[in-house]
Amino acid sequence: MTRTVKNTARPLASAAQSAARTRISSKHQVTIAKQAFDAAGLSEGDVVTVRALGPGRVELTRLDALFDKHRGRVKGGDEARLAIEKTREEWP
């Protein structure tokens, strides 16, 4: 008896549609295909971090996305300065 299961999960930006081939240059540069670039919400001039996820895999993250993720974790002003000074005192 064959059973059919309906897949209800949705891919984020239709990964198959945003995938494309490219080549790494001798200067370690990669051109991102327009479909993948647009699907990732990137813009010209964005600053990104690059992280190795394992053999053959890297992740680009727009820097402002990282700031948004951590925004509000440390209060500004004197509280931030005192927290940094306290941390420095703990260093060997």
N, C-alpha and C positions, 0 to 999 in steps of 0.2 A: 504494500500500500504506500503510495507516494503522498507526502504531506507538503503543502505549500504554506510558507510562513511569509506574511507581509512585512516588509521592512519599513518601519515608521520613522527611522532616524533620518535626519536631514543633514547633508554635508554643509559645512560652513559657507563657503563661497563657491560651491560646486568645484571641488578640487580638480576633478578631471578636466573641466573646461579651462581652469587657470594654469594647467601644467603645460610646459613647452620645453623644447630642447635648447640648450645653449652650450657654449664652449668656454672653458677657463683660459684666459690669455696668459702669455708668458710673464705678465706682471701681476698675476693672481686676480685679475679683474673678471667680473661676470656681468653680462647684460641681462637684466630681468625683462622677460617678455611683457608686453603691454597688458595682456589679459591678467597675468599673475600680479603685476604691479598695481593695476586698478582694483582687482579683487582684494588685495591686501590693504587697500586704502592708503597707499603711499603717495607722496607728492615729491616733485623735484625740490631738492634742497633739504629734505628730511635728514636728520642725523639718526643713524641706527647703530645698535650694538650687534655684534656678530658672536654667536655662541655655538661651539661644536656640540652636537647631540650624539655623536658616535661616528663610526666610519662611514664616510660618504654623506653625512647629514649635517647641515648647519641651519641655524635659526636667526633671522633678522628681526629685531624689535625696534620700532620707532622709539627714540629716547623719551619723547614726551609721554608715551604710553607707560614707560617705567616710572616717570615722575608722577603721573596720575595714580598709578597703583600704590605708591608709597607716600603720596601727599597726605599731610596731617599726622604722620606717625611721630614726628618730632616737632614740638612747638618752637617758634622762633624766639628771637630776642635773648634775654639773659638766661632763660631756661636752657636753650640750645647750647649757649656758650658754656654754662656750668656743667652740662652733661658731657660735653666734649672734654673739658678740663678734667673731670672726674675719670673719664675713660683713659686719658693720657697718664694720669697718676697710677693707674693699674698696670700699665705696660712695664715690662722688665727693664 
